[in-house]
Amino acid sequence: MADLDGVKVAHNYYTEVPFGNNKPFHVKGANNLDWGMKKHLSNIFDETSQNTVMFAFDHGYFMGAAAGLERLDLVVPKILPYVDVLMGTRGAIRSCVPAAGKKGIALRTTSGSSMLDEDLSHEILAVDIEDAIRMNADCLAIQTFIGADGQLSSLDNLSKAVNLGIRYSIPTMGVVAVGKQMERTDRFFKLATRIVAELGANIIKTYYCENFEEVVAACPVPIVVAGGKKLPEKEALELAYLSISHGAKGVDMGRNIFQSENPVEMCAAVRKIVHEGFTDKEAYEFYEEMVHH
């Protein structure tokens, strides 16, 4: 039994103070989610800036050893201080990412295609929910192929992941793929992002386009912009700035970081835009200073 000697008798219930835990949640479209979902989303989106810097290194799931990612064990640890979320496969994360640290995990959970295929749109839901839980995944990343031959199966994968995620309070990130035959227009992205959100995805990863602010307005959950193909550093920083200034809640860059001649400095510059409000010009100056310091 606890020792009751010296226990304070007086109480202060602060009856004049309103209940403290009564603020709106900082992630778009997530007010009605449960505590577990919100906790995972808080691991992804910063509460102050409401944005996120994701580092995508999941390319190997269909590309093999992509240039710049030959040695994940050397690349990823150097980037860690400047990112909020690691987007990778369970194999890459388990084998090459230090377990220490508090980075969010966007777990690639679909697979089934390779660069040897002409059509990359046919995938399966490859990771079961129990292993996603063991990986401490903060979201399940599901590739979707709106308008492609594999549209039905990819949306089936998404719907199954959403159902499993809801059961265990793990958000789902719908990744909007753009194949060779698909148009990269605001009309397409308005269609694709809205469909994926309506099917229950809590985050959408897509590409920047003209009239992007309209794409964002029509999507009820946060949009994170993919970096896409390797660009010169100045252009990649401009892409990040335009994305954030037009409503994106983060960027998920891969090749524009790991294929940069200075990946650490590039990632640090991207972070300045996403979390500190730097313009692309200010971020590029910061990048140049870091490189030549």
Secondary structure, DSSP 4 states (H G I P E B T S, - for coil): ----TT--------TTSPPSS-PPPSSTT-TTS-HHHHHHHHHHS-TTT--EEEEE--THHHHSS-TT-TTHHHHHHHHGGG-SEEEE-HHHHHHHS-S-S--EEEEE-EE---TT-S-----EE-S-HHHHHHTT-SEEEEEE-TTSTTHHHHHHHHHHHHHHHHHHT--EEEEE---TTS--SHHHHHHHHHHHHHTT-SEEEE---TTHHHHHHH-SS-EEEE--S---HHHHHHHHHHHHHTT-SEEEESHHHHTSSSHHHHHHHHHHHHHH---HHHHHHHHHHHHH-
